């Protein structure tokens, strides 16, 4: 499942939650419910207004005290995206990937002979 498919599933789950709990959410949000819900109900999901309205409902539900709002993540919709992937470790790992041993150097690249993997007996592969 690609990232777009995952995002579409999260959005579909949020709309399903809205529909299933419409009465309670309408009572909880009061007048803040009407305009965004009408946009979500009447606009095509591909439209930016639809996503903006869904995000507005999510934030209103969260502000009303429901932890997690309607289930949207911070990266869905308009806003800042998270930074790139985390940095990779620098050190040595099992050459076969069969064990989870990682040998991290104290400072900089390791000096001397390659340490051996306890499982395979082979030298650990450098990663930087």
Steps between C-alpha positions, in 0.01 A plus 500: 500500500654831393506823697205638303295190574584527871401867505174423321425226756564738792272762341230239434523382861466860622188557289358169618559611860325831425197327353477238774521763776331793327241558773747503788753711309233752395399537866865526608602762240179702474513762222861408410362173356261629233716671235793254488272196508295639210821536296612144586155367413451693174850541351707244310787352703752609236425868567730695737191646671393149599831425670507845664149445640593153624810646668285777658263239643794298630648804675161603643437151638850492648450848653171378649692240698495184287858367498616440143205690350352296216822314433691719257875512535689826501650420159163470326381825351646846493795562726861421559622157401741313724871508426666231290571149624702457816875487464650156454731359761870503445675182604504134400217253443466128427584438133209257457235699687420185700575650838426836654852579617618852433845606612510879534833679530564741785632771267540487125572188294625193682874434485664158483365165385130453429312353797337163437129419499417263785243314289681453169861541607557737206624858522242769566432725199575874543203739471539878476 
